[in-house]
């Protein structure tokens, strides 16, 4: 790893060949022609100095002034670079965060992932991923770190909006689709590995989780995305079973690489994602992000003394470089131009996704027909009220914040769709009253809090004695103290009062809820005829809301979680916990186990048409259980239906029912279409003793429109021993 006597690098990793082609470009060409990317990466590494080698293992920007700039000027305004080595042409990792879009620049803000999870539509999510990947690539990035698939254990979790739901089967399918779409243009990173389902305590909490819960509930979706070919994994801040995720050998090496065969690289979560810079390399953390922070001041001496095994450092660097080579060699399309960013096509996609994500929870008759969709022809005066009605509100202001060039609010969308209608603040006498209530970034989202003295020990020393104090001043002036985990699942009291007041004044009241997860509604839900879960719906959300309310688009969403009647029906949630135990019971699984009815169950959502399931069957062939049914549209409008399969497996611990698969079908009025759900048998297996066991006996399979569907079709599948 040292230069030759004349100062030139070893010719195998030489910077530039006689033809003027950088070494990295030659390696990409070799991989494209069939060379092994790991071997090609090794050839490149063989010509590096020790300093260059170690420089691949962390971010390129020094912590000072990088950290104050990030906290003060803004996060991820442009790609964050790690491991670039111009001498050999190595571009390094050029990071853009997500997941509601490309955080860099002024990009398309799509609905948050929880909204996209409500579409239950992996094909649509792959299109979103491709659009985000194109915008990142057009702005100089090469990695999208927005495949967030942490399981929603409790809806009070502040970053619930960034994931897809409460069930591994849904999380895995949607996360894999987003990664595959993005990787048409850039590398993709799945996060936060693992058991990261709390926000305020994420830097301090230790999650205790047994083998079954870990492997059956909290890891299957990560494996699904890894099996789909994601290029990178980001470790979580929290610790699992007593070890920080960023240096947890069991997670990073034993499971991720040895058991699952992951061949990409692992990066830390930002700034506070590891506590042992040397030990983390050996444990399997390849890249410290985003700064030259802990490793830069620790690894050189550790390598020289032998405390850092050279083989561990080389292995980490080889993974990072081989991943870049593998991806670059497979990239066969030119980079899109800047015009793709927030383009008309991408805004149209954002509007389509927003409409398909909206979940119609209630639609009672007013007069002789359900209130929704509204009839344009009879609308003269419409009241649009609520503090969120005309507020640009695309989600939290943490690392997922996309700086869209424009946001269409609910009121603006309705005004554009109804140019001849008068919009009034008073619901009395209005032809319809739309109440827009819910949350903002001040209520839920990423949480950093005030500067923490213990976490500050992870910062390198600065030549400026006032550096920490200056950082604290910048920090406190920013948005870091807002958001976090929710204290209640109810709406704000003023929102609940507004709903009651409007409902008393106008019988045609529609409540639109803006939130990232479940909201309990028992205080008011029976007072209004229509409730629509509108989510943080992206830059075109207001236009999509008008589409749905006026019937131009079907409310296509189905709940990606259960909405309880009472928060007490869910697992305990202490946002300040320093230790917590995760078991197998949460959400719909817990409600089913305790026999508690949900207000609205997992998978629930009304349509403007109606559907019926028939002809259900199930058969096992090799390692797959194939469930089939016929979906009939019994209404007079086209619509989409999500066919869901729930399995109850034989379990001595009691009822064990969970979602095992789904498919979405589009059906014209009067049409009957086949639906097929393929379930890997491994999804039914039980983890024990470091392996998997598929228990013999009868498995109940419910083919349904939601988890509590009274018209579900029930099958029994016998699996032999």
MINUVEX-628093 format. One record per residue (C-alpha): x, y, z; residue in one letter. Coordinates in steps of 0.5 Angstrom, whole numbers, plus 500, padded with zeros to 3 digits. Example, Ala and Ser with C-alpha at 12.3 -4.5 7.8 and 13.67 -1.06 7.14 Angstrom:
! residues 2
525491516A 527498514S 
//
This chain:
! residues 721
500500500X 506505499X 509509493X 515506490X 521509491X 520515486X 514517489X 509514483X 504509485X 504502484X 503501476X 497496478X 493502481X 496507477X 493514477X 493514469X 495510464X 499512458X 493513454X 490518459X 485513462X 484514470X 485507473X 478507476X 475508469X 480502467X 477498472X 470499471X 471497463X 474491466X 468489470X 464491464X 468486460X 467480465X 472482471X 470480478X 469487481X 472485488X 478483484X 478489480X 477493487X 483489490X 488491484X 486499485X 487498493X 494495492X 496502489X 494506495X 498509500X 496508507X 493515508X 489514502X 486507504X 484509510X 481516507X 476511503X 473509510X 470516512X 467522509X 471527506X 469534509X 473535516X 468535522X 470543523X 467547519X 463541516X 458540522X 457548524X 455549516X 450543516X 447545522X 447552520X 446553512X 442547511X 443539511X 445536504X 444542500X 449538495X 451531495X 455529501X 462526498X 466520502X 472516499X 473520493X 480519490X 481524484X 488521483X 485514481X 479517478X 475514484X 468518485X 467516491X 460516495X 456522493X 450522498X 443524497X 438523503X 431522502X 426518502X 420523500X 425525494X 432527493X 434532498X 439535494X 437541490X 430543489X 427537487X 420533487X 417532493X 413526493X 408524498X 412521504X 413513504X 407512509X 403515504X 406511499X 405504503X 398506503X 398505495X 400497496X 403498489X 410496489X 410497481X 408505482X 413505488X 419503483X 417509478X 417513484X 424510485X 426511478X 424519478X 428520485X 434516482X 434520476X 433527480X 439525484X 444523478X 442529474X 444533480X 451530481X 449524486X 450517485X 447514492X 440515494X 440513502X 432514502X 430506503X 427507510X 424500512X 424500519X 417497522X 412501525X 412498532X 408504535X 404510531X 407515536X 414514533X 416521530X 419518524X 413514522X 412518516X 419515513X 417508513X 411504509X 407501515X 407495520X 408489517X 414486514X 411483508X 409490506X 415494508X 420489504X 416489497X 415497497X 423498500X 425493494X 421497489X 424503491X 431501491X 430497484X 427504481X 433508484X 438503482X 436505475X 440511476X 444511482X 446506488X 441505493X 442505501X 437501506X 436504513X 436504519X 439497521X 436495525X 430496530X 430503530X 423505531X 423510536X 426517535X 427521542X 431516545X 435513539X 442515541X 441512548X 436506548X 438499548X 433494544X 432488547X 429483542X 429475542X 431471536X 424470534X 422477534X 428479531X 428475525X 421474524X 418481525X 424486525X 429483520X 425480514X 424486510X 431488510X 433481508X 428482502X 431489500X 438485500X 435480496X 433484491X 440487490X 440494494X 447496494X 448499501X 446499508X 446504513X 446502521X 442505526X 443509532X 440505537X 444499540X 441492540X 442487545X 447491548X 451493542X 451499538X 448498531X 454501528X 459496531X 454490532X 458484529X 452480530X 448484525X 453487521X 457481519X 453475522X 447476520X 447481514X 453478511X 455471513X 447469513X 444473508X 450474503X 450481502X 456484498X 455491498X 458496503X 455499510X 455506512X 454509519X 448513520X 450521521X 455524526X 453519532X 453513529X 459509532X 462509538X 468505537X 472507531X 477502531X 472496533X 467498528X 471496522X 472489525X 465489526X 463490519X 462498519X 465500512X 464507512X 463513517X 459518515X 458524513X 465527516X 472526517X 470525524X 472519529X 476515524X 481520521X 484521528X 484514530X 485509525X 492511522X 495510529X 491504530X 493501523X 501503525X 500499532X 496493529X 490495534X 487496527X 488489523X 490491516X 486486513X 479489516X 481496513X 482493506X 476489507X 472495508X 475499503X 474493498X 467493499X 466500498X 470500491X 467494489X 460496490X 462503486X 465498480X 459493480X 454499480X 458503475X 459497470X 452496470X 450503468X 448503461X 444510460X 447517460X 445521466X 439525465X 439533464X 437538469X 431539466X 428532469X 429535476X 421537479X 419536471X 412536469X 412528469X 415528476X 410532478X 404529475X 407522478X 407525485X 400527484X 398520481X 401517488X 398522492X 391520490X 392513490X 395514497X 389517500X 385512505X 377513505X 375511512X 368513512X 363515507X 356515510X 350517506X 347524506X 341524503X 340519498X 348518496X 354517500X 357524501X 363523496X 365524491X 362531491X 358533485X 361539481X 355541478X 351543485X 357546488X 357554489X 360555496X 365551499X 368552506X 375550507X 377551514X 383548519X 389551520X 393546515X 388548510X 393553506X 399551509X 405548505X 406541509X 410536506X 413533512X 418534518X 424538517X 429533519X 434529514X 428527509X 426534508X 425536500X 426543498X 420543493X 420549488X 412549490X 407546494X 400546492X 396546499X 389543500X 385550499X 390552493X 388545489X 381546491X 381553488X 384551482X 379545481X 373549482X 374556479X 367558479X 366556486X 366561492X 370559498X 368561504X 371561512X 364559515X 361552514X 354555515X 350554508X 356552505X 354546500X 360542503X 365543509X 372541508X 376541515X 383540514X 387538521X 393534523X 400535524X 406539522X 413538523X 413541530X 408535532X 412529529X 419528525X 426527526X 429529533X 436531535X 434536541X 439540544X 447539544X 449533548X 455533552X 456526552X 455526544X 460531544X 465527546X 465524539X 467530536X 474531534X 478537537X 478544534X 483549533X 478554535X 477554543X 470557541X 468552536X 463548541X 460554543X 459557536X 456550534X 451550540X 449557538X 448555531X 444549533X 439552538X 437557532X 435551527X 429546527X 433541531X 428541537X 421540534X 418534532X 420527535X 415522538X 408524539X 405524546X 398523544X 395519538X 389524538X 389530534X 390537538X 384539542X 383545538X 382541532X 377536535X 373542537X 373545530X 371538527X 365538532X 363545531X 363544523X 360538524X 354541528X 354547523X 354543516X 351536515X 356535509X 363535513X 369532510X 375531515X 382531512X 387528516X 394530515X 399525519X 404520518X 401514522X 395513526X 390518529X 385516534X 378519533X 373516538X 372523540X 369525533X 369520528X 361518528X 360526528X 362527521X 360523514X 366523511X 374522513X 379522509X 387520511X 390525506X 398524509X 403529508X 402528501X 408532497X 408538493X 402536489X 398534495X 393539494X 391538487X 391530488X 386532494X 381535489X 382530484X 379525490X 374529493X 371531486X 371524484X 376525478X 381520482X 379514486X 381514493X 386508492X 389508499X 389502504X 391503511X 398500512X 397500519X 391499524X 388505527X 386503534X 380505538X 384507544X 392508545X 392503551X 390497546X 397498543X 404496546X 407501551X 411507548X 416511553X 419516548X 425517553X 426510555X 433508555X 432500555X 426497551X 424490549X 421489543X 417482542X 412480536X 406483538X 404490535X 399493531X 394488528X 398482530X 397485538X 389487536X 388480534X 392476539X 388480545X 381480541X 381487541X 377491535X 380496531X 377503529X 380501522X 384495521X 390494517X 389494510X 382498510X 380503506X 373504502X 372506495X 368509490X 366502487X 365496491X 368489490X 367482491X 372476492X 371469490X 374462487X 379462493X 385457492X 391455495X 397450493X 404449495X 409448489X 416447492X 418453496X 412457495X 405458497X 400460491X 394464493X 389465488X 382469488X 377472483X 376480484X 369482481X 368490481X 360490483X 360497482X 359502477X 366506477X 373503475X 377502481X 383498484X 383493490X 388490494X 387483495X 391481502X 393474505X 393473512X 396466515X 395463522X 400458523X 400453529X 404456535X 404453542X 404460544X 397462542X 394465536X 399468531X 396471525X 400476520X 400479513X 404474508X 402477502X 398482497X 397484490X 393490487X 389489481X 385494477X 378492475X 373495471X 365496472X 362489472X 369486470X 372480474X 380479474X 384474477X 389475483X 395471485X 399472491X 405468492X 408467499X 415464500X 414458505X 420461509X 415467511X 411462515X 417459518X 419460525X 426462528X 429457533X 437455535X 440460529X 436456524X 429456521X 423451522X 417450518X 412447523X 408442520X 400442521X 394446518X 395453516X 389458516X 389463510X 385468510X 384472503X 381478504X 380486503X 383488510X 385484516X 378484519X 374483513X 367479515X 367477507X 374474507X 375467504X 378462509X 382456506X 386451510X 393449508X 396442511X 404442511X 407436512X 413435517X 
//
